[in-house]
Amino acid sequence: MSPLSFSRVPVYRYYLLLRAYLIDLWKGILFLAVLVALNIALQLVNPQILRFFIDSATDRQSSVLLYSALLFAGLAAAQLLLSVTADYTGEKIGWTAANRLRTHLLRHCLSLDLAFFKTRSGGELIDRIDGDVKGLSGFFSTLTVSLLGNIGLILGVLAVVFYENLVMGALMSVYVGLALSVFNKMREYSIPLWVRFGDARADFFAFVGEQLSAAEDARSSGAVPYSLYRFRQLMRSWFPLHMKAGFGFSFMWASSVILVGIGTLLILVPGFYLRGQGLVTTGTLYMMIFYMGLLAGPLDAIRELIENLQRAEANIEGVGQLLDLAPEIRESSDAAELADGPISVQCRSLTFGYSKEETVLREIQFSLEAGESLGIVGRSGSGKTSLARLLVRLYDPVEGDVLLGDMDIRRIKLSHLRERVGLITQDVQIFNGTVRENLTLFKRDIPDDQIMPLLEETGLGAWFSTLPDGLDTVLPSGGGGLSAGEAQLLAYVRVFLKDPGLVILDEASSRLDPVTEKRLERTARRLLQGRTSILISHRLGMLKHADRILVMDSGRIAEQGSREQLLKQTDSRFSQLIRQGTGKESL
């Protein structure tokens, strides 16, 4: 269950958000509360000093004027210092909470299934993780500073004015109630517009991210005009939504200006009457006007807060939609770890599809003893990669079971499974980090003397010798000057640094030139000794040392057996493929 629940009323939704990400910051919030309370007290006291100054000047008591003026100036300076300190503390709390939410969102996204990333672009996720959370950072700090502080100031002003004069207190209460009612109505109008604006913004950034990642293909295929056309279309749909949502802000600001004028009249008209009747002094009347001006400040701050809440409501909805997604791949309560050493593999009547309408694997059944090697061949689309994904539990089968080491894969701890089973594909991701970080995947407990031999064994020694800073050389995201073959060799080092009991190579030599492939074939043969291995390849050279062969066709096993047995069967698909000598799967 995520810290946010979207089946509750909005007020409780805010409470859940604040409780989830601010509860550990209670010391800072307590310090902030003290600052705000002192600031409110000074703002309430200063008008009293001002009244005393005016009445003293009216009564010609010049001896106390200087002291009251100095006291007024001193309290104003202290109030300014408290305000600056409170704002800094509130912003620090807000950013700390926002960064916690960012971390939670990123961790949650990484825990979701691959199917989630098939339907979400990188740009959309960046907008959700950073854009929505950036909007909420103001919500965290503003709510803790502005809302509580300004409500406290309003209540304090009303209490003082009621104490001084019941009529003035009643009029100010009417003014405050009217202002808050207008602001709340405007909030109800603007929230749906900001939600639609947030969706349009996410679509826009998703498109931009997609186009930038495919810039080479778009330029080479002449699709740039279409990209610009779609860009203009998305901007046309985004801009009007921003204008409509911004209109709510403008109308709320205009309403606050009108309300300030109404409030001033509510004090001036009866105030002059009471002054004429001698019921209040000139200083008291000015104090009332000062308090009315003091009310305008927190009311305007609350107006801005409601504007921020309008955005925050949309941001919370976007964040909540993401957090409400639950991974289907979950760890069972009785999850255990595999035994050390090579891992046996058994598939029992596996059926799998990426959707209910699509079945890509049907009744897959085979077994592989610990330490054996299995070669899998088949046409593109026959289900080879889908089978590999089931074996590392990136997906769960619709029917059937996968057993690793005689243990149901669903009963193995996910973190342990990722360590004990290594998967190398033809698509290698190079992160923005040092060579060491890319090889160890940012783990700090792997010594350099464990990395260096593997670099030599995989044939990366010559490349490594050209690096200016050795393992500390920074690689850009995507690999920069790395060739596709070098990137794939780095992936080999990554996997074997984990010392897995089962290694799955899914077209892992597809980007290598023949010379590099032969060198890697020898290296892989040495590294795979004492491990169970599954080799999926279009190139037969990688399969010539496999103990068993499995031929797939249209999601089913067409034939399987030991390599020697299949070669002896002249009518087997595998032997036909070998006799063709093409190295390709024309099955």
C-alpha positions as a printed Julia matrix, in Angstrom:
587×3 Matrix{Float64}:
   0.0     0.0     0.0
   1.47    3.37   -0.99
   1.54    6.29    1.46
  -1.11    7.96   -0.7
  -4.6     6.56   -1.02
  -6.86    8.06   -3.62
 -10.11    6.57   -2.44
 -10.4     9.11    0.39
 -11.6    12.69    0.75
  -9.13   15.4    -0.43
  -8.36   16.75    3.07
  -7.35   13.3     4.28
  -5.3    12.88    1.12
  -3.19   15.89    2.12
  -2.83   14.47    5.61
  -1.56   11.13    4.27
   0.99   12.87    2.09
   2.28   15.05    4.93
   2.39   12.17    7.4
   4.29    9.93    5.0
   7.1    12.36    4.19
   7.24   14.83    7.09
   6.85   12.63   10.16
  10.63   12.14   10.57
  11.21   15.9    10.3
   9.28   16.7    13.49
  12.19   18.52   15.14
  12.47   20.96   12.26
   8.68   21.36   12.16
   8.62   22.04   15.92
  11.35   24.68   15.53
   9.37   26.18   12.66
   6.21   26.26   14.77
   8.06   28.22   17.5
   9.35   30.72   14.93
   5.88   31.17   13.44
   4.29   31.61   16.89
   6.83   34.28   17.87
   6.34   36.04   14.55
   2.55   36.08   15.03
   2.96   37.47   18.56
   5.16   40.33   17.32
   2.72   41.18   14.52
  -0.12   41.38   17.05
   1.85   43.49   19.55
   3.23   46.1    17.13
  -0.18   47.72   16.31
  -0.73   48.14   20.07
   2.54   50.07   20.31
   1.51   52.12   17.29
  -1.8    53.01   18.95
   0.06   54.04   22.11
   2.38   56.23   20.0
  -0.51   57.99   18.2
  -2.54   58.54   21.36
   0.55   59.83   23.18
   1.26   62.25   20.33
  -2.37   63.41   20.38
  -2.2    64.0    24.14
   1.2    65.76   23.71
   3.11   63.23   25.82
   6.39   63.75   23.94
   8.56   62.08   26.59
   7.43   58.57   25.66
   7.3    59.01   21.88
  10.97   58.21   21.3
  10.87   55.04   23.43
   7.7    53.75   21.74
   9.15   54.49   18.28
  12.37   52.63   19.1
  10.38   49.71   20.51
   8.23   49.6    17.36
  11.31   49.61   15.1
  13.06   46.96   17.19
  10.09   44.62   17.13
   9.7    45.15   13.37
  13.36   44.18   12.83
  12.93   41.1    15.04
   9.8    40.18   13.11
  11.73   40.42    9.82
  14.5    38.18   11.18
  11.97   35.6    12.37
  10.2    35.66    8.98
  13.44   35.03    7.06
  14.45   32.2     9.41
  10.98   30.63    9.18
  10.99   30.82    5.37
  14.43   29.16    5.18
  13.42   26.42    7.61
  10.16   25.8     5.74
  11.91   25.59    2.37
  14.46   23.15    3.78
  11.66   20.96    5.14
   9.81   21.17    1.83
  12.8    20.15   -0.3
  13.77   17.35    2.09
  10.24   15.92    1.92
  10.1    16.36   -1.87
  13.4    14.51   -2.34
  12.06   11.67   -0.19
   9.01   11.5    -2.44
  11.24   11.49   -5.55
  13.25    8.61   -4.11
  10.08    6.71   -3.24
   8.66    7.23   -6.73
  11.85    6.12   -8.45
  12.16    3.04   -6.23
   8.49    2.23   -6.88
   8.91    2.56  -10.65
  11.94    0.27  -10.61
   9.89   -2.32   -8.71
   7.16   -2.41  -11.38
   6.97   -5.07  -14.06
   8.43   -4.71  -17.55
   4.89   -4.41  -18.89
   4.65   -1.03  -17.17
   7.67    0.35  -19.06
   6.23   -0.92  -22.34
   3.3     1.51  -21.92
   5.18    4.5   -20.42
   7.84    6.59  -22.1
  10.89    7.96  -20.34
   9.72   11.55  -20.79
   6.4    10.83  -19.12
   8.07    9.17  -16.14
  10.55   12.04  -15.76
   7.65   14.48  -15.68
   5.88   12.42  -13.02
   8.96   11.85  -10.85
  10.44   15.33  -11.16
   7.78   17.67  -12.56
   4.92   16.64  -10.27
   7.18   16.38   -7.23
   8.69   19.79   -7.95
   5.18   21.21   -7.72
   4.68   19.42   -4.42
   7.89   20.78   -2.87
   6.14   24.14   -2.59
   3.14   22.35   -1.13
   5.22   20.8     1.65
   6.92   24.06    2.63
   3.93   26.35    2.02
   1.51   24.23    3.97
   3.76   24.0     7.0
   4.7    27.7     6.96
   1.92   29.63    5.31
  -1.28   27.79    6.12
  -0.78   27.17    9.82
   1.0    30.48   10.39
  -1.49   32.64    8.56
  -4.52   30.91   10.04
  -2.96   31.52   13.46
  -2.39   35.19   12.59
  -5.99   35.62   11.4
  -7.36   34.05   14.57
  -5.05   36.23   16.66
  -6.14   39.43   14.92
  -9.82   38.56   15.32
  -9.32   37.76   19.01
  -7.57   41.1    19.66
 -10.15   43.11   17.7
 -13.05   41.36   19.46
 -11.42   42.22   22.77
 -11.13   45.88   21.73
 -14.56   46.27   20.11
 -17.28   43.66   19.47
 -18.7    45.5    16.42
 -15.31   45.77   14.7
 -14.6    42.12   15.52
 -17.89   41.01   14.0
 -17.29   43.05   10.81
 -13.79   41.62   10.4
 -15.15   38.09   10.9
 -17.67   38.67    8.09
 -14.86   39.91    5.85
 -12.67   36.84    6.58
 -15.57   34.41    6.01
 -16.48   36.06    2.7
 -12.87   35.97    1.45
 -12.34   32.31    2.34
 -15.65   31.33    0.73
 -14.7    33.03   -2.55
 -11.25   31.44   -2.59
 -12.68   27.95   -1.98
 -15.15   28.32   -4.87
 -12.32   29.3    -7.19
 -10.35   26.23   -6.05
 -13.19   23.91   -7.09
 -13.21   25.55  -10.54
  -9.48   25.32  -11.21
  -8.49   21.83   -9.99
  -9.95   19.87  -12.97
  -8.2    22.27  -15.35
  -4.84   21.69  -13.67
  -5.34   17.93  -13.82
  -5.92   18.12  -17.58
  -2.96   20.46  -17.93
  -0.73   17.97  -16.07
  -1.82   15.13  -18.39
  -1.1    17.28  -21.47
   2.3    18.22  -20.07
   3.15   14.55  -19.46
   2.13   13.68  -23.06
   4.3    16.52  -24.34
   7.43   15.44  -22.46
   6.79   11.82  -23.41
   6.77   12.84  -27.08
   9.91   14.98  -26.73
  11.78   12.15  -24.99
  10.72    9.68  -27.67
  11.76   11.98  -30.52
  15.14   12.8   -29.0
  15.96    9.11  -28.48
  14.95    8.37  -32.09
  16.57   11.47  -33.62
  18.95    9.46  -35.83
  16.15    7.34  -37.3
  13.88   10.36  -37.77
  16.55   12.28  -39.69
  17.66    9.35  -41.83
  14.1     8.44  -42.79
  12.95   12.02  -43.45
  10.45   12.02  -40.57
  11.58   15.37  -39.09
   8.64   17.32  -40.64
   6.21   14.89  -39.0
   8.0    15.28  -35.65
   7.69   19.06  -35.87
   4.03   18.76  -36.88
   3.26   16.59  -33.84
   5.27   18.97  -31.66
   3.1    21.9   -32.77
  -0.07   19.87  -32.25
   0.88   19.0   -28.67
   1.84   22.6   -27.94
  -1.53   23.77  -29.29
  -3.36   21.39  -26.95
  -1.12   22.25  -23.99
  -1.18   26.05  -24.18
  -4.98   26.58  -24.05
  -5.23   24.34  -20.98
  -2.54   26.42  -19.28
  -4.41   29.62  -20.16
  -7.7    28.31  -18.76
  -6.08   27.11  -15.55
  -4.17   30.39  -15.24
  -7.43   32.33  -15.65
  -8.56   30.86  -12.35
  -5.44   32.31  -10.72
  -6.03   35.73  -12.25
  -9.66   35.79  -11.19
  -8.71   34.8    -7.64
  -6.11   37.61   -7.49
  -8.65   40.16   -8.74
 -11.13   38.89   -6.16
  -8.61   39.39   -3.37
  -8.01   43.02   -4.42
 -11.77   43.73   -4.4
 -12.17   42.03   -1.04
  -9.41   44.18    0.5
 -11.31   47.29   -0.59
 -14.55   45.95    0.88
 -12.83   45.11    4.15
 -11.3    48.57    4.44
 -14.74   50.18    3.97
 -16.19   47.86    6.62
 -13.74   49.34    9.14
 -13.61   52.98    8.0
 -17.33   53.73    7.91
 -18.27   52.53   11.42
 -14.83   53.56   12.71
 -15.33   57.23   11.86
 -18.77   57.1    13.44
 -17.38   55.62   16.68
 -14.54   58.17   16.64
 -17.06   60.98   16.28
 -19.03   59.63   19.24
 -15.87   59.5    21.31
 -16.14   55.73   21.75
 -12.69   55.07   20.29
  -9.48   57.08   20.16
  -7.65   58.11   17.03
  -4.94   55.59   17.87
  -7.52   52.83   18.29
  -9.11   53.64   14.92
  -5.71   53.57   13.22
  -4.93   50.31   15.03
  -8.13   48.79   13.61
  -7.15   49.89   10.09
  -3.69   48.46   10.69
  -5.19   45.15   11.8
  -7.38   45.11    8.68
  -4.25   45.58    6.59
  -2.62   42.86    8.64
  -5.55   40.55    7.77
  -5.06   41.26    4.07
  -1.57   39.75    4.23
  -2.47   36.27    5.54
  -5.64   36.18    3.43
  -3.58   36.91    0.33
  -1.09   34.26    1.44
  -3.95   31.78    1.85
  -5.14   32.74   -1.65
  -1.69   31.88   -2.99
  -1.74   28.7    -0.92
  -5.05   27.69   -2.5
  -3.55   28.41   -5.92
  -0.64   26.14   -5.01
  -3.1    23.55   -3.7
  -4.83   23.61   -7.07
  -1.55   22.65   -8.68
  -0.74   20.3    -5.83
  -4.1    18.54   -6.25
  -3.2    17.79   -9.85
   0.36   16.81   -8.89
  -0.9    14.54   -6.11
  -3.29   12.89   -8.53
  -0.49   12.23  -11.02
   1.84   10.91   -8.31
  -0.94    8.86   -6.77
  -1.85    7.22  -10.07
   1.76    6.08  -10.33
   1.97    4.87   -6.72
  -1.35    3.03   -7.02
   0.19    0.73   -9.63
   1.24   -2.49   -7.94
   3.83   -4.92   -9.35
   2.53   -8.34  -10.3
   5.93   -9.87   -9.55
   5.86  -10.07   -5.76
   7.97  -11.87   -3.23
   6.14  -14.51   -1.21
   6.14  -14.35    2.58
   8.04  -17.66    2.81
  10.66  -16.73    0.18
  13.99  -18.54    0.57
  17.43  -18.6    -1.04
  18.95  -21.04   -3.49
  21.8   -23.33   -2.54
  25.31  -22.45   -3.67
  26.72  -23.87   -6.89
  25.18  -24.49  -10.32
  21.37  -24.34  -10.51
  19.13  -26.94  -12.14
  16.24  -25.68  -14.32
  12.86  -27.27  -14.86
   9.85  -25.89  -16.76
   6.49  -27.59  -16.34
   3.75  -26.92  -18.9
   4.55  -23.22  -19.22
   2.0   -21.04  -20.96
   2.56  -17.3   -21.18
   1.33  -14.17  -22.94
   1.95  -10.45  -22.55
  -1.8    -9.88  -22.67
  -4.94  -12.0   -22.39
  -5.42  -11.86  -26.15
  -1.85  -12.92  -26.98
  -0.17  -16.24  -26.16
   3.53  -16.4   -26.97
   4.48  -19.64  -25.17
   2.43  -22.85  -25.1
   3.06  -25.95  -22.99
   6.83  -25.46  -22.64
   8.32  -28.38  -20.77
  11.98  -29.3   -20.33
  14.57  -29.94  -17.62
  18.23  -29.06  -17.33
  20.55  -30.6   -14.77
  22.84  -28.44  -12.66
  26.02  -27.64  -14.59
  24.57  -28.54  -18.0
  24.37  -26.22  -20.98
  21.22  -25.75  -23.09
  21.22  -24.18  -26.55
  17.92  -22.66  -27.78
  17.3   -21.89  -31.44
  14.25  -20.82  -33.38
  12.86  -18.22  -35.73
  12.49  -14.62  -34.57
   9.22  -14.43  -32.66
   9.27  -18.08  -31.66
   9.34  -17.19  -27.94
  13.05  -17.6   -27.07
  13.43  -14.23  -25.34
  10.07  -14.59  -23.6
  11.25  -17.89  -22.13
  14.46  -16.22  -20.9
  12.41  -13.52  -19.18
  10.38  -16.14  -17.33
  13.57  -17.82  -16.13
  14.76  -14.61  -14.45
  11.2   -13.84  -13.29
  10.74  -10.6   -15.15
   7.26  -12.05  -15.77
   5.26  -14.86  -14.22
   3.71  -17.57  -16.41
  -0.04  -17.65  -16.96
   0.03  -21.4   -16.37
   2.7   -23.86  -15.31
   5.78  -23.61  -13.1
   9.43  -22.69  -13.31
  11.7   -24.52  -10.87
  15.25  -23.43  -10.15
  17.26  -25.75   -7.95
  14.06  -27.78   -7.37
  12.46  -24.65   -5.88
   9.46  -22.81   -7.35
  10.85  -19.55   -8.7
   8.0   -17.66   -6.98
   9.36  -18.82   -3.61
  12.86  -17.45   -4.2
  13.83  -14.06   -2.77
  13.88  -11.6    -5.64
  17.13   -9.92   -4.58
  18.79  -13.34   -4.25
  17.41  -14.45   -7.61
  18.94  -11.39   -9.31
  22.31  -12.3    -7.82
  22.24  -16.02   -8.61
  20.86  -15.78  -12.16
  22.68  -13.69  -14.75
  21.08  -12.5   -18.0
  23.01  -10.98  -20.9
  21.02   -9.61  -23.84
  21.97   -7.83  -27.04
  20.75   -4.51  -25.59
  23.31   -3.24  -23.09
  22.7    -0.12  -21.0
  25.75    1.99  -20.17
  25.17    4.34  -17.25
  26.65    7.77  -16.69
  29.37    6.77  -14.24
  32.86    5.39  -13.97
  33.98    2.16  -15.61
  34.07    0.57  -12.16
  30.5     1.68  -11.41
  29.29    0.35  -14.76
  30.93   -3.02  -14.16
  29.87   -3.43  -10.54
  26.5    -1.69  -11.03
  27.46    0.77   -8.27
  28.28   -1.88   -5.67
  31.21   -0.88   -3.47
  32.18   -4.25   -2.05
  33.78   -5.66   -5.25
  37.58   -5.2    -5.21
  39.53   -4.08   -8.26
  41.64   -7.24   -8.31
  38.43   -9.18   -9.01
  37.56   -6.91  -11.95
  40.9    -6.79  -13.76
  41.24  -10.53  -14.59
  37.76  -10.56  -16.1
  38.6    -7.56  -18.3
  41.59   -9.47  -19.65
  39.65  -12.71  -20.1
  36.89  -11.03  -22.09
  39.39   -9.31  -24.39
  38.83   -5.82  -23.02
  42.42   -5.44  -21.81
  43.55   -3.46  -24.88
  40.54   -1.13  -24.62
  41.1    -0.67  -20.89
  44.74    0.28  -21.4
  43.64    3.31  -23.47
  41.48    4.76  -20.69
  43.04    7.88  -19.13
  41.9     7.16  -15.56
  41.53    3.39  -15.63
  38.53    2.16  -13.66
  37.81    5.75  -12.6
  37.28    6.88  -16.2
  33.77    8.33  -16.53
  31.59    6.88  -19.29
  28.72    9.0   -20.61
  25.19    7.67  -20.67
  24.77    5.37  -23.66
  28.45    4.51  -23.79
  29.84    7.44  -25.78
  32.81    6.11  -27.74
  32.16    2.48  -26.83
  31.43    0.21  -29.76
  28.43   -2.13  -29.58
  30.8    -5.09  -29.21
  32.75   -3.47  -26.36
  29.51   -2.62  -24.57
  28.41   -6.25  -24.85
  31.72   -7.44  -23.48
  31.24   -5.12  -20.51
  27.91   -6.84  -19.91
  29.75  -10.19  -19.7
  32.04   -8.8   -17.02
  29.03   -7.43  -15.1
  27.34  -10.81  -14.95
  30.38  -12.89  -14.06
  31.33  -10.49  -11.26
  28.16  -11.74   -9.54
  29.39  -15.34   -9.77
  25.91  -16.66  -10.78
  24.84  -20.28  -10.67
  22.77  -19.89  -13.86
  23.78  -17.76  -16.86
  21.42  -16.96  -19.74
  22.94  -15.52  -22.92
  20.15  -14.09  -25.11
  21.74  -13.23  -28.46
  24.66  -11.92  -26.44
  27.11  -12.21  -29.36
  24.86  -10.69  -32.03
  26.8    -7.41  -32.16
  30.28   -8.89  -32.21
  32.5    -9.27  -35.24
  33.63  -12.84  -36.06
  37.11  -12.41  -34.51
  35.75  -10.98  -31.27
  33.01  -13.61  -31.23
  35.51  -16.46  -31.41
  37.59  -14.94  -28.62
  34.48  -14.45  -26.51
  33.33  -17.99  -27.29
  36.53  -19.35  -25.77
  36.23  -16.97  -22.81
  32.57  -17.85  -22.24
  33.42  -21.55  -22.32
  35.93  -21.04  -19.5
  33.66  -18.74  -17.49
  30.65  -21.03  -17.85
  32.48  -24.03  -16.42
  30.84  -25.11  -13.19
  27.7   -23.15  -13.99
  24.38  -23.99  -15.6
  24.0   -22.05  -18.86
  21.28  -21.37  -21.42
  22.52  -20.06  -24.78
  20.05  -18.38  -27.13
  21.74  -17.53  -30.41
  21.3   -17.22  -34.16
  24.97  -18.08  -34.51
  25.64  -21.81  -34.3
  29.21  -21.34  -33.11
  27.94  -20.38  -29.67
  25.92  -23.62  -29.48
  28.49  -26.2   -30.53
  29.47  -26.94  -26.93
  25.89  -27.09  -25.61
  24.94  -30.37  -23.93
  21.3   -30.13  -24.99
  19.44  -28.35  -27.8
  15.89  -27.01  -27.75
  14.28  -25.89  -31.03
  11.32  -23.53  -30.74
   8.67  -22.68  -33.31
   5.61  -20.43  -32.84
   5.81  -20.51  -29.06
   6.11  -24.29  -28.8
   9.01  -26.72  -28.48
   9.44  -28.27  -31.93
  12.15  -30.68  -30.8
  14.65  -31.15  -27.99
  17.37  -33.57  -27.02
  21.11  -33.89  -26.68
  23.16  -32.23  -29.39
  24.59  -35.56  -30.53
  21.16  -37.19  -30.78
  19.69  -34.38  -32.88
  22.68  -34.33  -35.21
  22.26  -38.07  -35.87
  18.6   -37.58  -36.82
  18.81  -36.51  -40.44
  15.23  -35.24  -40.41
  15.65  -33.06  -37.32
  15.48  -29.33  -37.82
  18.69  -28.77  -35.92
  20.7   -31.2   -38.08
  19.26  -29.57  -41.22
  20.37  -26.2   -39.94
  23.88  -27.49  -39.24
  24.14  -29.06  -42.72
  23.12  -25.79  -44.35
  26.16  -24.23  -42.68
  24.75  -20.75  -42.94
  24.77  -20.0   -39.23
  21.29  -18.63  -39.55
  17.96  -20.06  -38.54
  16.05  -20.89  -41.69
  13.96  -23.4   -39.79
